[in-house]
């Protein structure tokens, strides 16, 4: 029997599951073990902190891992260290490390978008910045309004609309502020002591600026697990341009989502290009054109799976609705196995 190592966090949890009991406890590990066993894989759970690189060899082993949305992303930073170390040792981490880097990191997510071949992901044009000074140097290049986003945050937190230059500067200054009073006073002294010295920026939290797409009343989120596509429609918030976070109870799930024709083809094209086992993708539709708004490849919300009354599969040249309800752990394990075998 083949082996899969699954890394658990400091709470002993793995993954994300909307209906988890207790709350926020991730997937059912007994069910995961059962479903992987059905496909001929033996599961071994190991905590991140139990990885000893001098004593343990993970070369060519399949390793699944979770991520974290802890405040400040300090634990996620630790997870990145461990997963990158495993990658360097030759482990087959799933998904690849670059997709962990993009998790709750909109700057690197946009870099991955820019690296995609084709036009599917490029309707949204993004500029990324590491300081407010870099933004000011390019402020004349924007056509307003624009959307500005902090690099981290979910449920539309840290997402703003700027109608003009001074508003963009004000928002960017606020979300990029890095406050270290002692260091700033020390830096002030350097500028007095050393002629021509340029002070360090006080605004070094990275952020992105994107073109604004007008006239959108909603978007669609599609969760892809292997060949199973779960869809739901999210209306924009009241008197707001954002759809994310408008409320799970008012979303339209499954065959009630009213998706425009072609949306699954669009999602599949991106999914195939990314070459991953699963994907969460936000899709907008304007002027008879689809565009990718955001995407995640690990540790994304699963309400779309839990509340949908169906999923869709591509069969014989058409998208077929399937009404069976499956455990999240089953579709997760199946998507991982199909990815490995592919």
N, C-alpha and C positions, 0 to 999 in steps of 0.2 A: 504493500500500500504506500502510495506517495505521501509526502509530508508537507504540511503548510504550517508555518510559525505565525501566530497572531500576537501582536504586541498590545498590551493593555496599559492604561494610564495609572496614575498613582491612586485612583479610586478603585482600580480593578476592572474598569469598564472598557468596552471597545465599541467604536462607531456611534452612529446617531440613529435614534428611532423615536418617532413622534409619540407612539403609544407605549413607550417603555414604562414599566413598573418595577421599582420606584421611579419617580420622575427623573429624567435626564440620566438614566443608568445605561443607555446604549442598547445594543442588541442582546438577545437571549443567547448566552454562550453555549448552553446545552443544545439549543436548536441548531445553532451554527455547526457545532460538532457533528450533530446527526446528519444534516444535509450534506456537509462535505464528505462524511463517511459514505453516504449514498452514491457519491460520485467517485469514490475510491481514494479519498484523501484523509489522512490522519492529522488532526489538529493538535498543536502544542501551544498553549498560552504561556507567554513570558512577559513580565513587566519590563518597561523601558529601562528602569534602573537596575535590572538584573543582567543586562547585557555586559559581558566582560570580554572585550575585544582580544585581550592577550590569551584568554583561555578558551574562547568559543569561536568556532569557525562556521560562518554562514554562507560560504562560497557556494553559489549555484542553488541555494535553498530559496524557496518561495516565502516571502515575508509580507504579511499584511500588517498595516498599522493604522492607528487612529490619529486624529488631530485634536486641537483644543481651541476654544474661544474664551479662554481665561482673560480677565481684565488685564490689559497691558501686553497680552500674548507672551508672557514670560515662559510659561510651560510649553507653549508651541515652539518657542525658540529652542528649548531643550530637546523637544522631539525632533526638530530639524537636525540638530547635531547628531543624534543617534542614527536617524535614517540615512543621513549623508555618509556617516561612518560605515554603515552596513553596505551601502552602495559601493564605497571604495573597497570594501573587503570582497566584493563580488557577489553579494546577495542579490536575488531577483526581487527587489522591493516592488510592491504593487499598491498604488500606481508609482510611476517613476518619481524620483525626488523632486524634479522640477515642478510637478503638479502639487506637491506639498508646499513648495515655496509660493505658489500662486494662491493657496488657500487663505482667504481673508487678507489678501495682499493685492489690492487692485492695480498697483503699479506693475507688478510682474505679470498679473493676469492680462493686462493690456499689451505687455511685451509679447506674450504668447499669442495673443490675437494678431499682432502685427506680423508675426512669423508664420502665420497660416498661409498656405498657398491658396490662390483664388480670391474671389471677392465676397465670399459668404460672410466673413467676419469684419469687413472693412467699411461698411456703411457708416459705422460710428468711427469718427476720427478722434484720436486721443493724443494729448500732449502730457508728458509726465515731468514733474519737477521735484527737486530735492530741497529747495529753499525758496523763500518769497522773492529773493533777488533774481533768481533765474526766471521767475514768472514776469517780473517787471521788465526784463530785457526783451520779452516777446509779447508784451501786452498789446502792441499795435497790430499783431497778426491775427487777432481773433475777430470773428464776426458774431455779434451778440444777438440774442442771448446765448449763454453757454451754461453747461452743467459742470459744477465743480464737486469733486468727491475726495474725502480723506481716504488714505490708503486702506484703512481698516474700518470695520463696521458692517453690521447686517441690518435687515429690516428697514433699509433706506436711511439709517442713521449716518450722518456725515455726508449727506447728499443735498446739494443746494442749487438753486437757479440764480444766475447773475445776469441782470439786464444790461449792465453797462460797466465800464472799466473800474470806476471807483468802488462799485459794489463787489466786483470780483476781487479786487485787492483787499477789501475789508474782510471778506469771508476767508480768503486764503491766509491772511495774517492771523486770523483767529484759529483756524484748524491746524496751522503749521507751527504754532508757537511752542518753543522749547525753552522753558524757564529754569535758568540756573543763575541766580542772582550773584553769588560769590564769583563764579567764573566770568560773568559779564562785567563785574567791577574790575576784576583782574585784567580782562581784555581791554577795558577802557584805559587802564594804566599803560598797557603796551602801546596803545595808539598815541598816547601822550609822549611816551619815552622814545618810540621809534618812528622817525619821520617816514611817511609813505606807507606805514603798516595798515592793512585792511582788517578791520575787526571781523570776528566770526559772526555768522548770521545768528540772529535770535529766533529764527523761524526755519527749523530744519526737519520738521515732520513732512515726509513726502506726501504728494497729492497729485491728482490728475484733473485735467480740464478737457471736456468733450463738447462736440457740437450738439446742440439741442434739436430734437426732432419734434416739431409742433403737431398738434391735432391728434395726439394719442389719448384714447379713453381707457385703454387697458393694455396689458401684455399677457403672454402665455408663458407658463413655466412647464417644461417637459423634463421628467426624470427618466433617464434611459438606463436600464439594467440589461446589458447584453442585447437581446433583440426585443425586449419588452419596453414599450413607450407609455408612460403615464403622463397625462396632461391635465392642467387646470388653468382657468382664466382668472386673472387678478385685475379687478377694476381699479382705476386711479383713486387715490384718497380724495375726499371732498375738498374742492378748491385747492387742489394740489396736482402737480405733474407726476408724482411718484405712485407706482402701483404696489411695490413691495411694502409689506407691513400694513396694508389696508384692512386686513382681518381675515383669518381662516374661515370664519363662518359665512362670509359673503362671497368667497371664491366659488367658481363653478367648476365642478370636477368631472373628469371622464367624458361621457357622451353628452354632457350638458355644457361643455366648455365652448362650443360653437367655434371651432378652429377654422381659419380660412384654408381653402384647398392648397395643398403644397407645403404646409408647415412641417409635416413629418419628413418629407423629402429633404427639406432644408436642414432640419435637425440631424437627420441621418448623415448628410454630407459632412457636417462638422464633426460628428461623432466618429465617422470613419477616418477622417484626416487626423484626429487627435490620437487614435489608436489606443484607447483606454477601455477598461471593463465597464465603467459606468460614468454617467454625466448628468449634471443638473444645469439646464440652460434656460435663460430668460430671452424670449423672442418678441420683438415688436413687429408691427405690420403697418406700413404707410406707403401711399402712392403705388399700390400693387407690388410692393417689395418687402421682403423679410429682412430683418437685421438682428444680429446677436447683440443683446444689451450687456449681459454678464454671464459668467459660467463658473461652476465649481466642479471639481473632480474627486473630492474626498470630503467627508464629514459635512455633508449638506443636509438640509431639512428634508424629512420624508413624509410630510403631511399629504403630499400629492399621491403617494402610494396608499397611505392609510385610508383616505377618504374617497378615493376614486372607485367608481362602480365597474371599471373595466380598464383594460390596457390595450394597446394597438401593436400589431406585428405586421411586418412586410412579408407577404406571401403571394407568390405567383404574380408579381408585378402590381400588387394592390395592397392597401393598408386595411387589415381586417381587425374588427373589434372583437375582443375576447372578454367575456363577463365573469370568468372565474376569479375568486379571491385567493391570493397566495400570501403566505408568510413573507415578511420582508427578508427574513433570514434565508429563505429558500431562493428568492430571486437574486439576492446578493451572492450567495454561494454559487448559484448557477452561472451568474455573469463572470465571476472570477474563474471558474473552471473553463468556460468557453474562451475566455481571454488567454488562459494558459495554453489551451489546446490549439488556439489560432496562431 
